């Protein structure tokens, strides 16, 4: 089942909150998710750069090996 279609469940942390307070809670969750996604993006981008540098180094080594043989 798609979690977006699941019925909302009241928790102890949300009991007694007004609609405005719930909107604030959801906004904070979205902000935290956005920050986590941005951090993950930065990590993946850096890994891509490292992978490219490794590829270039292996290519350089292969050229040296070819020259030696």
C-alpha positions, 0 to 999 in steps of 0.5 A, spaced: 500 500 500 502 506 498 504 510 504 501 516 502 494 513 502 495 510 509 490 513 514 493 518 519 495 516 526 494 520 532 501 519 536 502 522 543 507 527 540 501 530 536 495 529 540 492 536 542 496 540 537 492 545 533 492 545 526 497 551 525 501 547 530 501 540 526 502 545 520 509 547 523 511 540 525 510 538 518 514 544 515 519 542 520 519 535 518 520 537 510 525 542 512 529 536 515 528 531 510 530 537 505 537 538 509 538 530 509 537 530 501 542 536 500 547 532 505 546 526 501 546 529 494 553 532 496 556 526 498 554 522 492 557 528 488 563 527 492 563 520 491 562 521 483 568 526 483 573 521 487 570 515 482 573 520 476 579 521 479 580 514 480 579 512 473 584 517 471 589 514 475 588 507 473 588 510 465 595 513 467 597 507 470 595 503 464 599 507 459 605 506 464 604 499 463 603 499 456 609 503 455 613 498 459 611 492 456 
